[in-house]
């Protein structure tokens, strides 16, 4: 009986942790899009940001695409640490 209670508590903790992590990735993605706009790579309202992959510990490495209404998407890699964009690289 005690094992079931502990398993239930672990499941509940994991269930509540998942949405918080999703919000963090969205915040990182928004920060990368803002950095691209600040550098003149994209114009606000003309591109949608598409999440591709992410990895990392304290330094997050995010692969993303800036997709225009028409034309080819711009592929980029963004490195974020503690909510600050440290590097934004456009892939050719």
ABEGO torsion letter per residue (X at the ends): XAAAAAAAAAAAAAAAAAAAAAAAAAAAAAAAAAAAAAAGABBBGABBBBBABBBEBABBBBBBBBBBABEBBBBBBBBBBGGBBABBBBBX
